[in-house]
């Protein structure tokens, strides 16, 4: 056999091969200049939300090294526009240790693991932040579900023993998180005790703001908490507390047949929503009412609350059209969603519920309402009539999110807004989980 031919490049000395090898190209996305990275992340925080910033930092180690972790008190780091999705399997988020989130503006869905839920009970979702209460000590925690940053607050034990003394009221508490660049505060209220208390991060006690104050619903708007006093037909500022007690923002106009008064933020504006019965129903509405569809006698009036007016009584401006917006209303929470971002929704519409009809849609264009979940009811208020109808619609999820007492239990509102006594196993499970939140020590 002849000798194997040796490649000239292999026979060349090592130093020579190194000299002839072309230089590796430098650059690429990972080597972006620090100032450019800063511009990109600044735009992400200003125009997008914290999720985009977190995903940007996760691309590579170089980008993560030149960008700071999300600041705890920066309001831009709040996961605005995110809502919690419910799986409908009666599993609480703290049991699952995770939570599915949906962004109403981009349609992005994330499943986030939340080990810091262990030992806590989820109270509510406040502008993207989770408010938790410890099952044994009654200490309060605010958790950012995307950054997993947590801020702890003192126990509610002293407030409970001083002014609440009712576990049902304690278990049905609600809360809101008011955040600025320098501080973060939590406001809690107990509907059945009519008590409002607040505490700032770093404080060692809760301050009772109001006693025997009954309000209809609360809205966190521009880091201030507002509510409606139905007995006085007033919109007030609950927090921060004005020097002379609650501050009346505006008078609620009286309407014959008034059914509900609610506040909701719509595109940076505060709207007052009044639902009322028609003084004189149209013939078609009378026929539908006789057929059990009395909800078609309901109408809605909308007003924009002008908070820029410095007079003692702010101006209420009637709003005739929501455009491409849809409202989701309940006594415990209201949100607005753009139908451009969620095309399956109907624009210029209001989604709401009544005691007998869990999912209704009212069109401001036609003035008519329709029932959306009639074929998805799992019971007839006495016994089961069908299994759960899956998959759930985005309307089901959005309306369930507006009812935290249901979604925190892992229940879809349109299925379990009313739970028959015949659902003994479900009742047993709910009560067993409720009793895990013990009387504060």
Secondary structure, DSSP 8 states (H G I E B T S, - for coil): -------HHHHS-HHHHHHHS------SGGG--HHHHHHHHHHHHHHS-HHHHHHHHTS-HHHHHTS----TT-GGGS-TTEEEE--SSS--HHHHTEEEEEETTT--EEEEE-GGGTTEEEEEEETTEEEEEETTT-EEEEEETTT--EEEEEESHHHIIIII--HHHHHT-EEEEEE-SS-EEEEEEETTTTEEEEEETT-SS-EEEEES---S-EEEETTEEEEEETTTTEEEEEES--TTSSEEEEE----TTEEEEEEEEETTEEEEEEEEE-SS--HHHHHHHHTT-GGGGEEEEEEEE-TT--SSS--EEEE---TTEEEE--TT--EEEETTTSTTS-SSEEEE--SS-S-EEEETTT--EEES-GGG-SB-SSSB-S---SS--HHHHHHHHT-HHHHTTT--HHHHSS--TT-HHHHHHHHHHHTTS----
